[in-house]
Amino acid sequence: MKAEIIAVGTEILLGQVVNTNATFLSEELADLGIEVYYHSVVGDNPTRLESLLKIADRRSDLVVLCGGLGPTTDDLTKDVVAAHVGQRLVEDSNGRKELEAFFTRAKREMTENNLRQVLVFKDGIALPNETGLAVGIFYQSPTTAFLLLPGPPSELRPMFLHHGKALLQEKFPQQEQLISRVLRFYGIGESKLVTQLAALIQKQTNPTIAPYAKPNEVTLRLTVKTDDEKSGQKLLDETEAKIKEEVGEYFYGYGEENSLEAVVVKLLQEKGCSVTAAESLTAGLFQGTLANVSGASEIFSGGFVTYAKEQKEKLLQIDPALLAENGVVSETCAKAMAQNARAIVGADYALSFTGVAGPNELEGQPAGTVWIGLASEKGVVAHLYHFTRDRSYVRHSAVMAGLDLLRRAVLAQ
Amino acid sequence: MKAEIIAVGTEILLGQVVNTNATFLSEELADLGIEVYYHSVVGDNPTRLESLLKIADRRSDLVVLCGGLGPTTDDLTKDVVAAHVGQRLVEDSNGRKELEAFFTRAKREMTENNLRQVLVFKDGIALPNETGLAVGIFYQSPTTAFLLLPGPPSELRPMFLHHGKALLQEKFPQQEQLISRVLRFYGIGESKLVTQLAALIQKQTNPTIAPYAKPNEVTLRLTVKTDDEKSGQKLLDETEAKIKEEVGEYFYGYGEENSLEAVVVKLLQEKGCSVTAAESLTAGLFQGTLANVSGASEIFSGGFVTYAKEQKEKLLQIDPALLAENGVVSETCAKAMAQNARAIVGADYALSFTGVAGPNELEGQPAGTVWIGLASEKGVVAHLYHFTRDRSYVRHSAVMAGLDLLRRAVLAQ
């Protein structure tokens, strides 16, 4: 079952609107076991839309179109697809009733062009629009199925979820379903991870293994095709075990929506431990990131932003002589920041961040030089990092490195 | 000049990643007077990519490809396009140097597959990657120009802005140029702004006015078609003046890449003033956001994260009786936090943030209830906000509101 998604709308080609409909529909179709092979976007132009339909008709079993169902003369998707498949347009009586009811409720006069929104194919199926006026259409030609949905996401999503999805399941029942599992890694680059797993990734066909790099993270998405859930999960378990044999030390959690901070907060909650921080170059981002996680208040009560040297002395009570001797971009400073923050706040763990965000160097040290300190009941350590790229990336990298240091310390406790 | 954009990446077809590269490039190409007629997305599959290239070659003068330049065997854009146009792949010596320098700096071992990232076409032009390792390529075949860019937006955007754009301008000079100006607004929703400007937006054809909503912000992009810069700028000035008559009180700055924090830091620098903060629900995000701006150290030395009540008492020396009586989600608490932070740090301005990030209520107050305090030599005020949506949005909204409060205070000083 090969599908493709065509979005119709000049505003997307001008860069004024992001094509999030394609993203939404892709995820939904994958869940139904329908594979999406292409996305396309074309403007409100009948000739170019027809040329895309010709191409789509040859290469796909299902073509989902979004946009161009509205009342204006720009909205031409229905007319062009109808002509392409040789269908006559007729009025949908339910849609007409809804349309009239809407204008009565709104106490507005209905202009003639609004009737265009309730036209459907003579032999098609009309899909009601719960949040708008333009009716959707499903039509099966001898070679290809077409699903026409409205452009605004607020109309497209409910129409697909409440009507389109069940219709596709009924028309294209799948023996096989797709089950995915996402493994998350920190501390290893995409290319190194892929090199270590090269043999596995290449010979592996079910599940497939797809690496994906985010800033400072790599995820592996395992996707299995299966006709029953249980054996699918078993295949995923086996592949996960093989992956962990190679790169398990970098694995920290599961799930597309999971995050390193969520894993850290959960760990601290489980162990009943608290954390504080003293941040220089990150200036609050570490603490702000921890508090992204709902329930962070159980493990975090507060901390310090000591951006300038004077505040390291004032708020953290660090001996000025010590900073004068060692500088602020130093192991000594990082250790003192972590120790003093831990003592003042009264937490089990304290992280400290001091270094050079850039673009300029500081104390003769290049941008990207960062010391991260970690104080606990076991004492204090500090690690030196050399992060790359721009200011924002250096700061983000430091936050991620701090989270991972803390995660490993709590796991080892 | 007909162009199209092809994004290569299975993750987009699975709905895991939104194709924001196409949006960015569409906007940029429109600025260059290059019309984008199609977007396509195809998976990491050589046969299907080649079939798209054949189609693109027939219908477009310029094909911009994004993604698939990385080090893994999945990354096949270069190989497929090279085969399509009959070019041999050779190593880019600058890219190779950067690659080696990167691994030396990062003190990591370079795996062999990384070299794939610096391969370019024998007769092509290499585009340096300032924020990553994969080199871009421009190549002009007898019929069609190809521009290959990396997939991660953090690499694609600088490569296009600093190298690709000038190259396209040189290769495809336009008689009529498009000049854009972006106006930025805070404190007014997109629909309200568009309603207030409806008449103007509708009758305006040169420049056109395109509204775009970001979280907590709206931008208006004015685009004028002109054959000389000066008269273009005059038209933009006139339209800007008309817009400001309607919604000028919400305007805070210019430019796609500008930000409210950058405007605030610049203002404080100009006035020679400093700021500190005491953050509860935002937990460091306000200070971390200020320090996004290079040069923030001139106006910000540090501050407090007082997430729990105990730290408001300990770090900010707020009277426990005052908090017991009024609660922490209160005007009194916000004022005390701002005043005490200002006094302890010794800054001209102090912001405070206390409230309910959610999802649960706090002290009987619903999620989204936020007090923001502002202390200065004029005294202290606090404002009550009711933000909506989820935890993350509430915290982001609070940071933006705090920045705008500070901006207005500094402007009025």
Interface residues (C-beta under 8 A of the other chain):
Chain A: I12 L13 L14 G15 Q16 V17 V18 N19 T20 A22 T23 F24 L25 S26 E27 E28 A30 V36 Y37 Y38 H39 S40 V41 V42 G43 R48 S51 L52 I55 R59 G189 E190 S191 K192 V194 T195 A198 I201 Q202 A210 P211 Y212 A213 P215 R221 E256 A277 E279 L281 T282 A283 G284 L285 F286 Q287 G288 L290 A291 N292 S294 A296 S297 F300 S301 G302 G303 F304 V305 T306 Y307 A308 E310 Q311 K312 K314 L315 I344 V345 A357 G358 P359 N360 G368 H386 T388 R389 D390 R391 S392 Y393 R395
Chain B: T10 E11 I12 L13 L14 G15 Q16 V17 V18 N19 T20 A22 T23 F24 L25 S26 E27 E28 A30 V36 Y37 Y38 H39 S40 V41 V42 G43 R48 S51 L52 I55 R59 G70 P71 T72 T73 D74 F102 R105 A106 K107 R108 T111 E112 N113 N114 T131 G132 P152 S154 A210 Y212 R221 A277 E279 L281 T282 A283 G284 L285 F286 Q287 G288 L290 A291 N292 S294 A296 S297 F300 S301 G302 G303 F304 V305 T306 Y307 A308 E310 Q311 K312 K314 L315 I344 V345 A357 G358 P359 N360 R391 S392 R395
